[in-house]
Amino acid sequence: GSDSNKKIEEFENVFARIHGVKYAFSTDSGTGALHSAVAAVNPEPGDEIITTPVTDVGTVLGIMLQNAIPIFADWNPDTFNTNPADVEHRINERTKAIIAVHMYGNPCDMDSLMEIGRKYKIPVIEDCSHAHLAEYKGKLVGTIGDMGCFSIGAKLITAGGGGMFISNNETFTRQAIGFARKGSEY
């Protein structure tokens, strides 16, 4: 009912405020948040999204459910995170996005990944499902890339299920909400 919708909206507002972003909307799961973020970049079937093989299957499902191809960049065994040099090596004309996965509360090298994203005009999506409130150089993960995605169920936060999408980019947010909410922006 409306009380339930009001509580969800309040939670979204709190999540946005904590992260210092303009937009936040809840999804059914972290996979749903990632799926919405991938949909926001509007990949054509066969387009590629670069990520890491060291992640939960939800990251890969968010890519595959949009008929895109996950391309796995090498990872650093010291951090379990993506090697930015290998990300750049794998970029081609079919690359639509990079998904940085912050594993075990350990943020990725976001300076390098953002530099690559800007250089090739490719959006960077952050999968923060295992790194709630982790900081990279004083910034919360999820706020550095173009979009941030969180799982808020059965991981670090006991909430049963759910996910959250955050961004400061209005275009990506409108597209992601439109996708997640079956065509309705708000």
SVG drawing of the C-alpha trace seen along z (x, -y; Angstrom):
<svg xmlns="http://www.w3.org/2000/svg" viewBox="-2 -15 51 32">
<polyline fill="none" stroke="black" stroke-width="0.4" points="0.0,0.0 0.9,-3.7 2.5,-3.2 4.8,-0.6 5.7,-2.8 6.4,-5.7 8.8,-3.6 10.6,-2.4 10.9,-6.0 12.2,-7.1 14.8,-4.3 15.9,-5.4 16.2,-9.0 18.3,-7.9 20.5,-5.7 21.0,-8.7 21.8,-11.1 24.3,-8.7 26.1,-8.3 25.8,-12.0 24.2,-11.3 21.2,-12.8 19.4,-9.6 18.7,-6.2 16.0,-3.6 15.5,-0.2 15.3,3.0 14.4,6.6 18.0,7.6 21.6,6.6 21.4,8.5 18.3,6.4 20.3,3.2 23.1,4.4 20.7,5.5 19.1,2.0 22.5,0.3 23.5,2.5 20.1,1.7 20.8,-2.0 23.8,-1.9 21.5,-0.3 23.7,2.5 22.8,4.2 22.8,8.0 26.4,9.1 27.8,5.9 30.4,6.4 30.7,5.4 34.1,5.8 34.2,7.1 36.1,9.5 35.7,13.3 36.1,12.9 32.5,11.9 29.0,13.3 27.1,14.7 24.7,11.7 27.2,9.4 27.4,11.7 23.7,12.3 23.1,8.5 25.1,8.5 23.7,11.7 20.1,10.8 20.6,7.8 22.0,10.1 25.5,8.6 28.6,10.6 30.7,10.6 34.4,10.0 36.6,11.0 39.6,8.9 42.4,10.3 42.4,9.7 45.1,8.9 45.6,11.8 46.7,9.3 43.4,7.5 41.0,9.8 40.0,6.8 40.2,6.0 43.5,5.2 42.9,1.8 45.7,2.4 43.9,5.6 40.6,3.8 42.0,1.3 43.6,4.1 40.1,5.7 38.3,2.6 37.0,2.6 34.2,1.1 31.7,3.4 32.5,2.4 29.6,0.6 30.6,0.5 33.0,1.5 31.7,3.1 34.2,2.6 33.5,5.1 34.7,4.1 35.4,7.4 35.4,8.1 35.2,4.4 38.3,3.7 37.8,0.9 39.1,1.2 41.6,-1.2 38.9,-3.6 41.3,-6.4 42.6,-4.1 39.2,-2.7 37.6,-6.1 40.5,-7.4 40.0,-4.4 36.2,-5.0 36.7,-8.7 39.4,-8.0 37.1,-5.6 33.8,-7.3 32.6,-4.1 30.4,-4.3 31.8,-2.7 29.3,-0.8 30.4,0.0 29.2,3.3 29.3,2.5 27.5,5.5 30.4,6.7 31.7,3.3 29.0,1.2 30.4,-2.1 33.9,-1.2 35.9,-4.3 38.4,-4.9 40.5,-8.0 37.8,-9.5 34.9,-8.8 32.3,-6.1 32.3,-3.3 29.3,-3.6 29.7,-7.3 32.8,-7.4 31.6,-5.7 28.6,-6.6 26.3,-4.2 26.6,-2.3 24.8,1.0 24.3,2.7 22.8,5.9 21.1,5.3 20.0,8.8 21.7,11.9 25.2,10.3 26.3,7.6 22.9,6.2 20.2,8.6 17.2,7.4 16.0,10.7 16.4,9.4 16.7,6.3 19.1,4.1 19.8,0.4 20.9,-1.7 22.6,-5.1 23.9,-7.8 24.4,-11.4 23.7,-11.0 20.0,-11.8 20.0,-10.2 21.3,-6.8 19.0,-7.0 15.9,-7.6 16.8,-4.8 17.6,-2.4 14.3,-3.3 12.4,-3.0 13.8,0.5 13.4,1.6 9.9,0.2 8.6,1.5 8.7,-1.8 7.7,-4.2 10.4,-6.7 9.1,-7.5"/>
</svg>
